[in-house]
Amino acid sequence: MPRVESTAIRAIDYDAVSRTLYVVFIDGDGYAYFEVPPALYADFLRAESKGRFFAEQVRDRFGYQQLT
């Protein structure tokens, strides 16, 4: 999973076929977010603040499952 530069998020990945966004936080907790548009993933990667982008554009907007 590609690492990103962030104080809140360790890594972000995306599966375009299933439209699933994968996010791993600094504490190691990982989540899969479902039905995420590809453009949102691209914007997430370009965001200056990954934590702020996540809070404003992803959290509470998509169904999700915690990864084990």
Residue pairs with C-beta under 8 A, 6 or more apart in sequence:
1 11
1 12
1 13
1 22
1 24
2 11
2 12
2 13
3 10
3 11
4 10
4 11
4 12
4 45
4 50
5 50
6 26
6 49
6 50
6 51
7 26
7 51
8 25
8 26
8 50
8 51
8 54
9 23
9 24
9 25
9 26
9 50
9 51
9 54
10 24
10 25
10 26
10 28
11 22
11 23
11 24
12 21
12 22
12 23
12 24
12 41
12 44
12 45
12 50
13 21
13 22
14 20
14 21
14 22
14 36
14 38
14 41
15 22
16 38
18 34
19 34
19 35
19 36
19 37
19 38
20 32
20 33
20 34
20 36
21 32
21 33
21 36
21 40
21 41
21 44
21 58
21 62
22 30
22 31
22 32
22 33
22 67
23 30
23 31
23 33
23 54
23 58
24 30
24 67
29 66
30 66
30 67
31 64
31 65
31 66
31 67
32 64
32 65
32 67
33 58
33 62
33 63
33 64
34 62
34 63
34 64
34 65
35 62
35 63
36 58
36 62
40 57
40 58
43 53
43 57
44 50
44 53
44 54
44 57
44 58
47 53
